[in-house]
Amino acid sequence: MAATVEAIRERLSSLIDPWTGRDYISGKEVRNLRVEGDRVLLDLVLGYPAKSVLAEMRDRVAGAIAEVPGVASVEVNASMKIVAHQAQRGVKLLEGVRNVIAVASGKGGVGKSTVAVNLALALAAEGARVGILDADIYGPSQPLMLGLQGQKPQSPDGKSISPMENHGIQAMSIGFLIDAEQAVAWRGPMATGALEQLFRDTRWNDIDYLIVDMPPGTGDIQLTLAQKVPVTGAVVVTTPQDIALLDARKGLKMFEKVNVPILGIVENMSTHVCSNCGHEEHVFGAGGGEKMATDYGVTLLGSLPLDIRIREQADAGKPTVVADPESRPAQIYRDIARRVAVKVADLAKDSSAIFPKIVIQNT
C-alpha cells in the first residue's frame, strides 16, 4: 500500500529543525510535497543560510520519510531562500539590501568590531550574500580587519560609491575615504550626516544581510542611526565583566526604545585558555551574558573565548572565520551566525514588494 501525503506530513510534523526549534511542517520549510506511487518528492526550503549543514538536514528529512510504510524512494531538493523582513515603521529601506543587522555594544573594548566582521564572514560562509558597513566614524577598523587598508572605492557616476570587496563580502567604511592616520574631528550632526550618506549612497549589490558595525556607546549618533536606518534587528556584544554588562544593558534599552528587535546577546572574552598549558579560566567573571539574556527575555547567541589568535588574525586582515575555518572559535561564529539568521527569519516579512506601484497620469 502506497504512502499518502497525510502520512508524510504527519511524520515530518514530529521531526524538529534543530536550528529553528520547530517541526518542518509548522515551520513551512516543506514545499511541493507529492507522492507518486511508492516515490516521495519534496522541496526543503530553509529561510536562513545553512550551507554547511544543508546536506545533513536533507538526509535527515529523507531518512525520516523513508521510515513511512509504503515509501520506496525519497527525493528531497534542499535549498535556502532569504527574504526581506520589516524594519522600523516609516524608515525607507536600503536599495539592494534585504536585511540590516546592527552589531552594538554599550562601551568600547569588548571586541564588537571583531564579532561583527566574523559574523558577516560566517553568514557568507553559510551561503548568504553579505555586506558590512563600518559605522564607527571616529575609529573605523574594518578596512584593517578585511585586509583592505589603503584601498579606495570607485564612484561609477560621481554620486554613489561601489563597495569594496574581500573574503567574499562587500564592505564600506569612512576609513576607505580618509587617510588612515587622519583624525575625524567632526561634531555629532556632521558625523551622523556622513554615516547616512554611506548607507544611502553605497551601491550595495543584492545582499541578504548588511552587518552594521555600530559605534560604541548610546549617544546621539547611535540613537540617530537606530532611528533613521532600516534596522531589521540588533545583536548586543558584551563581556562577562560587570561594567561591560551595565553598559550593554543601556545599548539593549536604546534599541527597545526605537522598536528595533533584539536578536540576541554575544558574550565575548567569556573564558581564557592558556596557550601554554591549556588551563581555562573566567578572567572577566562568569555567567554575565546568560543572566542578562534571562533578565531581558532574549537569546544568548553564543560565548566566545579570549584567544590571542582571534586578535592576531583580525589585525592581519584575515579574520578567524576565513583564517582558520575549522577552529573552535570559527565554529562558534558560524553557530552564532545561523542563530542570528534564524531569529531574522522569524520576524515579520516585508510585504512592500507585493504591492504594485500606482502611477496617476493625466489622460
Helices and strands as residue ranges (DSSP letters): H 5-12, E 30-36, E 39-46, H 54-66, E 73-80, E 97-104, H 112-125, E 130-134, H 142-145, E 164-166, E 169-173, G 174-176, H 188-201, E 207-213, H 220-228, E 233-238, H 242-257, E 262-267, E 272-273, E 280-281, H 288-296, E 300-303, H 308-315, H 320-323, H 328-346, G 352-354
